[in-house]
Amino acid sequence: MKKFSRIGLLVIALLLLCAQVVWSAGASTTYTITYIGYKVYKHTFTWTGDSSTGAVNPFTTQKITGYVFSGITNPGTTGPTDNYDITLKDENGVDVFGGELLNRDTANSEQAVPKIGNAYGTRFVSSKLTFAVADQSVNSATGVLDVYVYTGE
């Protein structure tokens, strides 16, 4: 019987680790920008939860400059966990929507307006934004967040 060298065992261990990563893959987040008209752009985050854990990959945009005035969440055909949470944070770690994208519904589309302190309204941003989903554990759940931004350009 042949003995494996330490390097051979390391290679086998790495191959097994890589295979596990491939088998549990499936989580994704995509990002698109659509010009709506009159200086308004729609930034769309389309996400799919991991096929075994439901976890969603965070996504960071390029720099966005303008006034965020609305967000619409739409659960997909495989609905996420009820009351799942979305955050959209600027480079300072501040949630652009002030917590208004938390506790989203598993079956219905919902809209939100940014909240700053106790006031609702537009929120100026000039930053990369990081999209994240939390409290979501349904395997392969899907959803969309559309964020509307007035650029003035």
Phi, psi and omega in degrees: 000133182280147175263142176274141175281166178299321180295318178298317178295322178296318179297316179297317179297318179295320178297318179295320178296315179297320180297322179294319179298317180296317182294329182263008181291171178138337178287137178205155172223127176244159186221130176224156177237132179233131175282123182269320183136158180044055173066023179246133178239144174255123177257116186250126175250114179250125186232153175227131177285156178303145184289345179243337182240340184084352182301148181242135179288131173291160181218136178245130182278173165286176181298133177243132177235124179159190181254115176282125182236349181198151174221138178233127176257142180221110176292149181277190180292328169263096187295144177286175176302135179300140182067031174294160186241140173239137171235148176228099189256144176278183183293346176268001180083013180269131178288117183302327182266003176058035178087001183284352176259016176273158176057053178284152182279147182283341187235340187245146171289145179221152176241160180214152175245141178305147179235128177240113186065240178255006184251142176259145177164197180285156179231116178287135175228147171211075193195161164288146179243138179250119179269134177213147177241134178230168179055040180234120184228009178282124180300131177060023176297154180229160177189169181222140169239122174255125179245127182257130185230129173266121186262338184076004180246000000 
